[in-house]
Amino acid sequence: MAPSGDIAMQQRDLIIISVVLMLIIIIPVIFLTLYFAWKYRQSNKEATYEPEWHHSTRLELVIWSAPLAIIIALGAVTWISTHQLDPYRPLDRIAADKPLSADVKPLTVEVVALDWKWLFFYPEYGIATVNEMAAPVDRPINFKITASSVMNSFFIPALAGQIYAMPGMETKLHAVINHPGEFQGLSANYSGAGFSNMRFKFHGLDQAGFDQWVQKAKSQGTALGRPEYMALAKPSERNPVQYFNAVDDGLYNAILNMCADPSKMCMSEMMHIDAKGGAGKESHENRERLIYDNRDGNSADVTPVKADGGAHTMQHGDSSMPGMGSMQGMDMGNGTSSDSSTGSAQHQGH
């Protein structure tokens, strides 16, 4: 309730307005319930007793008109805020008293929810980070959000509301940070064993501080290519902050199209084939390229996982939550599972 970003402030105000409007009815009802219980108690012989009373037009008008007026007010507030706070809507202001200047270039951040960490691409600067991001104060941020395997929810409470990250889909969020500081980001959608530690730091910095942060990523980072990404995408918990000073061209789009693994067919290629009427009998040759199994469901290997404060291991394919096994062995080619023990793929949406 004390956010540092304009979008989150507007959402905070929306909560307060809604609660106040509802309290206009709730408080009088609570008061009158107690008042009537006291006034018309059995021991009060002075209270009027009218056993035949059954209707009052004046009372009916009060009972129905007040809630109707509040519902109309809430409906108007909902209609306006639904459009004004649409996460896909570009910002038109920095704060309540700061309109957005036409010459301000938004900062684009591409977000990927991995198991169980966050990967951030900064295409303007050619860098990427794990479990840490930063943005200049009063500069609009355009988030493009997807996931590598399981549905998550991207949420920085001080900045803006949550929005889902889903594999093979891109969601968007526009926001701005108005005050410098260090804020917490997290996943707000349960996604398996490492969910509780799927958190990151968001730094609101002045322009000089942001430039220093970018230089730090470039000086301390390593290259992020397809092989490095495939290793990073494996399930792990409590990942430390990592910096990458060079990013493979088109890596984010490949993740979005579920073909970061070069042996897999991109969704864009699949849709192009479908748009042309399909590949016919020859399509069976594409079956292996259409099996998207990010969690190595058929492997019994055990891979060490980096963790702060101690060693930790995880067996490939161990989803650690009901229904998560069905995400393994997902065959986009013929709708069946490559592992008969996992059942058909379950789809989550919002």
C-alpha positions in Angstrom: 0.0 0.0 0.0 3.0 2.3 -0.2 4.3 1.7 -3.8 7.0 3.5 -5.6 5.7 3.3 -9.2 2.9 5.3 -10.7 0.9 2.3 -12.0 1.1 0.6 -8.6 0.0 3.9 -7.0 -3.1 4.0 -9.2 -3.9 0.4 -8.3 -3.5 1.3 -4.6 -5.9 4.2 -5.1 -8.4 1.9 -6.9 -8.4 -0.5 -3.9 -9.0 2.4 -1.5 -11.8 3.9 -3.6 -13.5 0.5 -3.9 -13.3 -0.2 -0.2 -14.6 3.3 0.8 -17.5 2.9 -1.6 -18.5 -0.4 -0.2 -18.1 0.8 3.4 -20.8 3.4 2.7 -23.2 0.5 2.8 -21.4 -1.8 5.2 -20.9 0.7 8.1 -24.6 1.8 8.3 -25.8 -1.8 8.1 -23.5 -2.8 11.0 -24.6 0.2 13.0 -28.3 -0.3 12.4 -28.1 -4.0 13.1 -26.7 -3.3 16.6 -29.1 -0.3 17.1 -32.2 -2.4 16.3 -31.0 -5.3 18.4 -30.7 -2.9 21.3 -33.8 -0.8 20.8 -36.2 -3.7 20.2 -34.9 -6.0 22.9 -37.5 -7.8 24.9 -36.9 -5.8 28.0 -37.5 -2.4 26.3 -41.2 -1.9 26.9 -41.0 1.6 25.3 -40.2 0.4 21.8 -43.1 0.4 19.3 -44.5 -3.1 18.6 -46.2 -3.5 15.2 -46.6 -7.2 14.4 -48.7 -6.4 11.3 -46.1 -4.1 9.7 -44.9 -5.4 6.3 -44.0 -2.6 4.0 -42.6 1.0 3.8 -42.1 2.6 0.4 -39.8 5.2 1.9 -37.6 2.4 3.5 -37.7 0.4 0.2 -36.4 3.4 -1.7 -33.5 3.8 0.7 -32.7 0.1 0.8 -32.5 -0.2 -3.0 -31.3 3.3 -4.2 -28.2 3.5 -2.0 -26.7 0.1 -3.2 -27.7 0.9 -6.8 -25.9 4.2 -6.6 -22.8 2.5 -5.2 -22.9 -0.3 -7.9 -23.1 2.4 -10.6 -20.2 4.2 -9.1 -18.1 1.0 -8.8 -19.1 0.1 -12.4 -17.9 3.5 -13.6 -14.6 3.2 -11.7 -14.1 -0.3 -13.0 -14.7 0.7 -16.6 -12.3 3.6 -16.4 -9.6 1.8 -14.6 -9.8 -1.3 -16.8 -8.8 0.8 -19.8 -6.5 3.2 -18.0 -4.5 0.4 -16.2 -4.5 -2.0 -19.1 -1.0 -3.6 -18.8 -0.7 -3.5 -22.6 -1.5 0.2 -22.8 1.6 2.4 -23.2 2.1 5.0 -20.5 1.0 8.6 -21.1 2.4 10.0 -17.9 5.3 9.4 -15.5 3.3 10.5 -12.4 0.1 12.3 -11.6 1.8 15.7 -12.1 4.4 14.5 -14.8 3.1 14.0 -18.3 5.2 11.8 -20.5 7.6 13.7 -22.8 7.4 12.8 -26.5 11.2 12.5 -26.7 11.5 9.9 -23.9 12.5 6.5 -25.2 11.0 3.6 -23.1 13.4 1.0 -21.7 12.6 -2.4 -23.2 13.1 -5.4 -20.9 12.4 -9.0 -22.1 11.6 -11.3 -19.3 11.8 -15.1 -19.3 10.5 -17.2 -16.3 12.7 -20.2 -16.0 12.6 -23.1 -13.5 13.1 -21.5 -10.9 14.7 -18.1 -11.6 14.2 -15.0 -13.8 16.1 -14.1 -16.9 16.1 -10.5 -18.1 17.3 -9.3 -21.5 18.2 -5.7 -22.2 18.3 -5.6 -26.1 19.2 -1.9 -26.1 22.4 -2.6 -24.2 23.2 -6.1 -25.4 23.2 -7.6 -21.8 21.2 -10.1 -19.8 20.9 -10.8 -16.1 19.6 -13.6 -13.9 17.6 -12.7 -10.7 18.4 -9.0 -10.9 17.1 -6.1 -12.9 17.4 -2.3 -12.8 15.7 0.6 -14.4 16.2 4.4 -14.3 13.8 6.5 -12.3 11.0 8.2 -14.3 11.8 6.3 -17.5 8.9 4.1 -18.9 9.6 0.4 -19.0 8.1 -1.9 -21.6 8.2 -5.4 -20.4 7.8 -8.4 -22.8 7.2 -11.5 -20.8 7.3 -15.2 -21.6 8.2 -18.5 -19.9 10.4 -21.5 -20.8 8.2 -24.3 -19.6 5.7 -23.8 -16.8 3.3 -20.9 -16.3 4.5 -18.3 -13.7 3.4 -14.8 -12.7 5.7 -11.8 -12.9 5.2 -9.4 -10.0 7.0 -6.4 -8.6 4.5 -5.1 -6.0 6.1 -1.7 -5.7 6.1 -1.2 -9.5 2.9 -2.6 -11.0 0.4 -5.4 -10.8 1.2 -9.0 -11.6 1.0 -10.5 -15.1 1.3 -14.1 -16.3 4.4 -15.6 -18.0 3.4 -18.5 -20.2 5.4 -20.7 -22.6 4.9 -20.0 -26.3 3.1 -16.7 -25.5 4.1 -13.2 -24.9 2.4 -10.9 -22.4 3.2 -7.2 -21.9 3.4 -4.8 -19.1 4.1 -1.0 -19.1 5.3 0.6 -15.9 7.6 3.2 -14.4 9.5 3.5 -11.1 9.3 7.0 -9.5 11.5 6.6 -6.5 15.0 5.1 -6.2 15.5 2.0 -4.0 15.7 -1.7 -4.0 12.5 -3.6 -4.4 11.5 -7.3 -4.4 10.2 -9.1 -7.4 8.7 -12.6 -7.3 6.6 -15.2 -9.0 2.9 -15.0 -7.8 1.9 -18.4 -9.4 2.8 -21.7 -7.9 5.1 -23.6 -10.4 6.8 -26.4 -8.5 9.4 -27.2 -5.9 11.5 -24.0 -6.3 8.6 -21.6 -6.4 9.2 -20.2 -2.9 12.7 -19.0 -3.8 11.8 -17.7 -7.3 12.6 -14.1 -6.3 14.8 -11.3 -7.7 15.9 -7.8 -6.8 14.7 -4.8 -8.8 16.8 -1.6 -8.5 15.3 1.8 -9.1 18.3 4.0 -10.0 19.1 7.5 -11.3 20.5 7.6 -14.8 24.1 7.7 -13.6 23.5 4.7 -11.3 21.8 2.8 -14.1 24.7 3.4 -16.5 27.1 2.1 -13.8 24.9 -1.0 -13.4 25.0 -1.6 -17.1 28.8 -1.3 -17.1 29.0 -3.7 -14.2 27.0 -6.3 -16.2 29.3 -5.8 -19.2 32.5 -6.0 -17.2 31.6 -8.9 -14.9 29.4 -10.8 -17.4 30.0 -13.7 -19.8 28.5 -14.6 -23.1 25.0 -16.1 -23.3 24.6 -18.3 -26.3 22.2 -21.2 -27.0 24.4 -23.8 -25.1 24.7 -21.5 -22.1 20.9 -20.9 -22.2 20.1 -24.6 -22.4 22.2 -25.2 -19.3 20.6 -22.2 -17.5 17.1 -23.4 -18.4 17.5 -26.6 -16.4 15.6 -26.6 -13.1 17.6 -25.1 -10.2 16.9 -23.3 -7.0 18.3 -20.2 -5.2 20.3 -19.2 -8.2 22.8 -16.3 -7.5 22.8 -13.2 -9.6 24.5 -13.6 -13.0 25.4 -11.1 -15.7 25.9 -11.7 -19.4 27.7 -9.1 -21.5 26.8 -10.6 -24.9 23.6 -12.3 -26.0 23.0 -14.6 -28.9 21.0 -12.7 -31.6 17.4 -13.7 -31.6 17.6 -15.8 -28.4 14.5 -14.2 -26.8 12.5 -14.8 -29.9 13.7 -18.4 -30.0 12.6 -18.9 -26.4 9.3 -17.4 -27.2 8.8 -19.7 -30.2 9.9 -22.7 -28.1 12.9 -23.4 -30.3 15.9 -22.3 -28.3 17.0 -25.8 -28.8 18.0 -25.8 -32.5 16.6 -29.4 -32.9 13.1 -28.1 -32.2 10.7 -26.5 -34.7 9.8 -22.9 -34.0 6.1 -22.2 -33.4 6.2 -19.5 -36.1 7.4 -22.2 -38.6 4.6 -24.6 -37.3 2.0 -21.9 -37.8 3.3 -21.1 -41.2 2.9 -24.8 -42.2 -0.6 -24.8 -40.7 -1.5 -21.6 -42.6 -0.6 -23.3 -45.8 -2.9 -26.3 -45.1 -0.4 -28.5 -43.3 2.5 -30.7 -44.4 0.5 -33.7 -45.4 1.8 -37.3 -44.9 5.3 -36.0 -44.8 4.6 -34.2 -41.5 5.6 -37.4 -39.6 9.2 -36.4 -40.2 8.6 -33.4 -38.0 7.4 -35.3 -35.0 10.7 -35.3 -33.1 11.0 -31.6 -33.7 7.6 -31.0 -32.1 8.2 -32.7 -28.8 9.0 -30.0 -26.3 10.3 -31.5 -23.1 12.1 -28.9 -21.1 12.3 -31.0 -17.9 14.0 -34.1 -19.4 11.1 -36.3 -18.2 12.6 -39.5 -19.6 16.0 -39.1 -18.0 16.9 -40.5 -14.6 20.1 -38.4 -14.3 20.6 -36.3 -11.2 22.1 -32.8 -11.8 23.7 -30.7 -9.1 21.9 -27.4 -8.6 23.6 -24.2 -7.5 22.3 -23.0 -4.2 23.2 -20.4 -1.7 24.3 -21.9 1.6 24.5 -25.6 0.6 24.4 -28.3 -2.0 21.2 -29.4 -3.6 20.3 -32.0 -6.2 17.3 -32.5 -8.3 16.3 -35.5 -10.4 15.4 -34.5 -14.0 11.6 -34.6 -14.5 10.8 -34.2 -10.8 8.0 -31.7 -10.9 7.2 -31.9 -7.2 3.6 -30.8 -7.7 0.4 -32.6 -8.7 -0.2 -32.4 -12.5 3.3 -31.0 -13.3 4.4 -34.3 -14.7 1.9 -33.8 -17.5 3.9 -30.9 -18.8 6.7 -33.3 -19.6 7.0 -35.0 -22.9 4.5 -32.5 -24.5 4.1 -33.5 -28.2 2.9 -30.6 -30.3 3.0 -32.8 -33.3 0.1 -35.3 -32.6 -1.2 -34.3 -29.2 0.2 -37.4 -27.4 2.8 -37.7 -24.7 6.2 -39.1 -25.4 6.1 -40.6 -21.9 3.1 -42.8 -21.4 3.4 -42.3 -17.6 2.8 -38.6 -17.8 -0.6 -38.5 -19.5 -1.8 -35.8 -21.8 -0.5 -32.3 -21.5 -2.4 -30.0 -19.2 -2.9 -26.4 -20.3 -3.1 -23.5 -17.9 -4.5 -20.1 -18.8 -5.9 -16.9 -17.3 
